[in-house]
Amino acid sequence: MNAWSNSFERKWTLIFLFEYIFIMMPFPWFYDTDYIPSFLGVPLFIFGWIIYGAVVITTIIIWWRQCVNRPEYQDDEE
């Protein structure tokens, strides 16, 4: 089975590739050479990384739950 073999694999491959490409973009909320203060003087990129990390962890949990429900992971307990 490869990443393009069925719709489930294709969908999740594209989602994770998008997340990877998105984090590589030099947005000011991920990467900054100047100090941009935000709430309580914490640099803006810290909050960007925290929010992005929460999104990625949530995406991985959703993917895991859908993988566990797939037929290839079901055992016949007879």
Secondary structure, DSSP 8 states (H G I E B T S, - for coil): --TTSSHHHHHHHHHHHHHHHHHHS--TTT--SS--B-GGG-BHHHHHHHHHHHHHHHHHHHHHHHHHTSGGG-----
